[in-house]
Amino acid sequence: MSIGRKNMALIGILAASSGAAWAQVPALRALQGFQAGQWQSKSLGNGGDVQSQCLPNVETMLIGSRAAPQCVFTTISDEEDGAVVTYRCASGRSGRTAIRRDTAGIFVIDAQGLEAGLPFASRTEWRRTGSC
């Protein structure tokens, strides 16, 4: 194999491994009991805006209810009733999320970070309301 082929093979391996890392949401003990389905989110602290959405996975909660594909997560702490993660997304968005589990179907999420160079912060209560 020539040096060029070795480099191409290495690039392929790195690309495949980095692609696998992008979508991995950490398996947190605090998120045990999370079920995909219809969830109601209530903003805590700014008038209590309520929204309902179908969540196929927990990633939307972890990134503060904002769409941000291709994120890499780092677990800071992980307990049964709470956890903290940081994340960095391909779009440049980054943040820190603290999770508190009240019950298997109720979570409080404190999220803060940077999006498009601007800071954001939110505190949201999530309740599972049924299937999608």
C-alpha positions as CSV (number, residue, x, y, z in Angstrom):
1,M,0.0,0.0,0.0
2,S,1.5,3.4,-0.9
3,I,1.6,6.3,1.5
4,G,-1.3,8.0,-0.3
5,R,-3.5,4.9,0.2
6,K,-2.5,4.7,3.9
7,N,-3.5,8.3,4.4
8,M,-6.8,7.8,2.5
9,A,-7.5,4.8,4.7
10,L,-6.7,6.7,7.8
11,I,-9.0,9.6,6.7
12,G,-11.8,7.2,6.1
13,I,-11.4,5.6,9.5
14,L,-11.3,9.0,11.2
15,A,-14.4,10.2,9.3
16,A,-16.3,7.1,10.1
17,S,-15.4,7.3,13.8
18,S,-16.1,11.0,14.1
19,G,-19.5,10.5,12.4
20,A,-20.4,7.9,15.0
21,A,-19.5,10.2,17.8
22,W,-21.7,13.1,16.6
23,A,-25.1,11.7,17.4
24,Q,-24.3,9.9,20.7
25,V,-26.4,11.2,23.6
26,P,-25.0,10.1,26.9
27,A,-26.8,7.3,28.8
28,L,-27.4,9.2,32.0
29,R,-28.9,7.7,35.1
30,A,-30.9,10.9,35.7
31,L,-32.7,10.2,32.3
32,Q,-33.7,6.6,33.2
33,G,-37.4,6.4,32.6
34,F,-37.3,8.8,29.7
35,Q,-39.8,7.6,27.0
36,A,-40.1,8.9,23.5
37,G,-43.5,10.4,22.9
38,Q,-45.5,13.6,23.3
39,W,-43.9,16.0,25.8
40,Q,-45.1,19.3,27.1
41,S,-42.5,21.9,27.9
42,K,-43.2,24.8,30.2
43,S,-40.8,27.7,30.4
44,L,-40.1,28.6,34.0
45,G,-39.3,32.2,34.6
46,N,-40.7,34.1,31.6
47,G,-44.4,33.8,31.8
48,G,-44.6,30.1,31.6
49,D,-44.9,29.6,27.8
50,V,-46.2,26.0,27.2
51,Q,-45.4,24.0,24.1
52,S,-46.1,20.4,23.1
53,Q,-43.9,18.4,20.9
54,C,-43.1,14.8,19.9
55,L,-39.6,13.8,21.2
56,P,-38.2,10.7,19.5
57,N,-35.2,10.9,21.9
58,V,-33.9,13.0,24.8
59,E,-31.4,15.1,22.8
60,T,-33.9,18.0,22.4
61,M,-34.1,18.4,26.2
62,L,-30.3,18.2,26.5
63,I,-29.7,21.1,24.1
64,G,-32.2,23.5,25.6
65,S,-35.1,22.9,23.2
66,R,-33.2,24.2,20.2
67,A,-32.5,22.3,17.0
68,A,-28.8,21.6,16.8
69,P,-27.8,18.5,14.9
70,Q,-24.4,16.8,15.2
71,C,-23.6,17.5,18.8
72,V,-20.9,15.9,21.0
73,F,-21.8,15.6,24.7
74,T,-19.5,15.4,27.7
75,T,-20.9,14.1,31.0
76,I,-19.8,16.3,34.0
77,S,-21.9,14.6,36.7
78,D,-24.4,11.8,36.7
79,E,-26.6,10.9,39.6
80,E,-30.0,9.2,39.8
81,D,-31.9,12.5,40.4
82,G,-29.7,14.9,38.4
83,A,-26.9,15.3,35.9
84,V,-24.8,17.9,34.1
85,V,-23.6,17.7,30.6
86,T,-21.8,20.1,28.2
87,Y,-22.1,19.9,24.4
88,R,-20.6,21.3,21.3
89,C,-22.4,21.1,18.0
90,A,-21.2,21.2,14.3
91,S,-23.1,24.5,13.9
92,G,-20.9,26.2,16.5
93,R,-23.5,26.1,19.2
94,S,-22.3,25.0,22.6
95,G,-23.7,24.9,26.1
96,R,-24.1,23.4,29.5
97,T,-27.3,21.6,30.7
98,A,-28.3,20.6,34.2
99,I,-31.0,18.0,34.5
100,R,-33.2,17.3,37.5
101,R,-35.5,14.3,37.5
102,D,-38.6,14.8,39.6
103,T,-40.2,11.6,38.4
104,A,-39.8,9.3,35.4
105,G,-42.1,11.6,33.4
106,I,-41.1,15.0,34.8
107,F,-37.7,16.7,34.3
108,V,-36.5,20.2,34.9
109,I,-33.8,21.4,32.5
110,D,-31.5,24.4,33.1
111,A,-29.7,25.2,29.8
112,Q,-27.2,27.9,29.0
113,G,-24.7,28.5,26.3
114,L,-23.9,30.3,23.0
115,E,-25.8,30.2,19.8
116,A,-24.6,32.2,16.7
117,G,-22.3,34.0,19.1
118,L,-25.1,35.1,21.4
119,P,-25.7,33.8,24.9
120,F,-28.9,32.0,25.8
121,A,-30.3,30.6,29.1
122,S,-33.5,28.8,29.8
123,R,-35.2,26.8,32.6
124,T,-37.9,24.4,31.4
125,E,-40.1,21.8,33.0
126,W,-40.8,18.8,30.7
127,R,-43.8,16.4,31.3
128,R,-44.6,13.4,29.2
129,T,-48.2,13.5,28.1
130,G,-48.6,10.4,25.9
131,S,-47.6,8.8,22.6
132,C,-47.0,10.8,19.4
